[in-house]
Amino acid sequence: MTDLPARRLLLVHAHPDDESINNGATMARYAADGALVTLVTCTLGEEGEVIPPALAHLAADRDDALGPYRQGELAAAMKELGVTDHRFLGGPGRYRDSGMTGVEQNHRPGAFWSAGVDEAAGYLVEVIREVRPQVLVTYDPDGGYGHPDHIQAHRVAMRAAELAADPAHTPGSGAPHTIAKIYWNRVPRTVAEDAFARLRATAPDAFPGIAAIDDVPGVVNDTLITTEVDGAGHEEAKTAAMRAHATQIALKGPFFALSNDLGQPVLTTEYYELVSGTPGAPEGTIEKDLFAGLPEAEQ
């Protein structure tokens, strides 16, 4: 890729829809600002549960056609966010959704959870050396909530960042590149508590139930938060992207539910923990920009 924009952001996610829920406002904001936003999704999400009854036949235990359908949903979501560079790790279908922890699908041939980390990371190294991001966003070591594919996405992303910077690693895959800042997705507990309070106060019957705060991926004590990205002006883009993932997400106003029918708030300010790189804000303060502190045209 030639003539790269000055700012380049790479996000690594496990399944289609994870990106819109976790980072939709961030992606829309930086895409609108002219940054190169690259999304790498590790699986097609073939094992997901299907919400609309009319599409139930797509499920893995029926037609097993959900993966290609979700590929289309992801493309529609990226159009809403203004993101033009979205890819699947190793190409569409290279790795299959592994299902939830402890199920037989974890160990099927081709399951992402069973993939060798270095092998899978090799595909991501090629992307990193091509688009040369200054910033990487992915999950924490628990994958946010313990899903095998999320944990594996974390491992692969962190390993790929290491390998991409190593001149001795497969020289034919491009020039080495060091990612300046690596972030993990987070939600501050006080923000989650306030958002759930609004849900209970304004729309208690929007869904059959309300999720527990600790069931929301990435909720942590506020002290771990280093960075917040204000999505003001991009709320509609985020909700439209989430709505595009109709097999997985049901939206009602500023709230949504997954297949468990438990309501959650849509967060349009998104939060992160800087785990590698130099903070771009004074000690004791919160960054307002993932690129804070970086030279504008750093290559």
Disulfide bonds with the S-S distance in Angstrom:
none
